[in-house]
Amino acid sequence: MRNTKPETRRRGTPDFQLLILTLLLVGFGVIMVFSSSSSVALLNKEYNFDSLYFVKRQSAFAVLGLFIMLVAMNIKMEKYKKLFAPLFFITILLLIIVLFTGSLNGAKSWLRFGSVGFQPTELAKISIILYLSALIVKKGDRFRDLRTGYIPVTVIVGCVAGLIMLQPDLGSCFILVATSGLIIYAGGASVKHITASIVLLVLGASIVFGIGSLFGGDSGTTDGQAAAKQDYKIGRFQAFLNPEKYRQGTGYNLVQSLQAIGEGGLNGSGFGKGIIKLHYLPNSFNDFIFSVIGEEFGFVGTAIFLMLYLYFIWRGMIIALRCHDPFGTLVGTGIMGLIAIQAFINIGGVTQTIPITGVTLPFISFGGSSLLVMMFSMGIMLSISRENTKQAVQERTTGVAVRNEVPNRFQTRRTNRFR
C-alpha cells in the first residue's frame, strides 16, 4: 500500500508513438519546405536572395510549436474543461477584428504583428473542438433533445462559420463545419437532426458567402474588380471539371500540379531535383507542397508518406477511443478528424479529386499559424494519452474499471481490441 499511493497519483506517460510520429511529420515538413522554396527565395529580392528564408522561418515556428506542444502535454484535461470558454471568446474577438484589417489576395484572413502574420481561423478550429466537446458533455442526455440540446450547438457552429465566410475563406469554413459535424455525431446527436441541419447550414453559408462577396472587398474595389473575383471563384470549379480548357487561367495551377505528380513516376526525380517548383507552380511550398512530394519521391515515396500519415491519424483515434473521459474522447476525435479532413481537402485539391480550396497540408506546408495550432492540438492529444495511462495504472492497482458517466456514440462501439 505504501508504494501504491504515489503510483496512482502520478501522471501517466505520453504515447511515444504519437509523439515520434508528430516529430517525424514536422521534420519532414521542414525538409520539404526547404526543397520547394529555396529556388524561389534565392532569386527574389523580397526574401533577401536567401535560399533558406522560408526554412528558417518554418524551423523557428517548429521550435516554438515544440515548446507549445510540451506545455500543452503537461496540462491536465480538467484544465482544458475550464480554459475552453476564454479561448473561445478570444477566438471570436479575433475573427471579428480581422474583418476590419486590410485584405490579402482578396481575403481578410490575417492579423499582422510586424513581419509576422497570424490567421485567427486556425485558432478557431481547435477552439470550436474544445467548446463543442465541453458543451456536449455538460448537456449530457439533454444534447439529444432538438430544442434544448442540438439547436444551441449548431447555432454556435453557424456563427463561427459565418464569421469565417465573411473573410471569405471557404476552405477553412468547410473544414470547421465538417469537424464540428463529426464531434456532434460522436456526441450522440440524432442522425435525423444532423441530416436536416446540413441543408440549413449550406443555405446559410450560401447567404453569408453572397454577403461577403458584396461587402467583403476593399472600399476602393471597383465593380469590375469585384466581378473578376467572383469569376475567379467560379473559375476554380470550372478548372476542376476541365483543367486543360482553362490551363491559361484558373486551371493553370492544377495542370502544373498534375504534371508534377505524373512526372514523378515510380521512384521520383530525387530530393531537391524537382522542376515544377522552379517558378512554374506558385505556392509550391504551401498549398501545393504535396505536388513537390509526388514529383521528387514518386509513387513509392508518396505511398510511404501517406501510409505514415494514415497510421498517425489511426494512432490518434485509438488514443481518443481509449479515453475514459467523454470530454477527452470528443476532443481527441475532433482533433484527429480535423487533421484528416484538412489533409484530404489539400491532397484532394492538388490531385483533382475535389476542387481546389487553398488550405495547407497539416505539419507539412509552410505556415506558422497552422503549424503552431496543429502542434498545440497534438499537445492536447498527448495529454489525453497521459490520462489514459494513468487510468490504466489505477485500474491495475485497484482492480476497479473506470467507466464513462456520459457514453458517446464512438465509445459505446469500442471493443477490447483497442485496449
Disulfide bonds with the S-S distance in Angstrom:
none
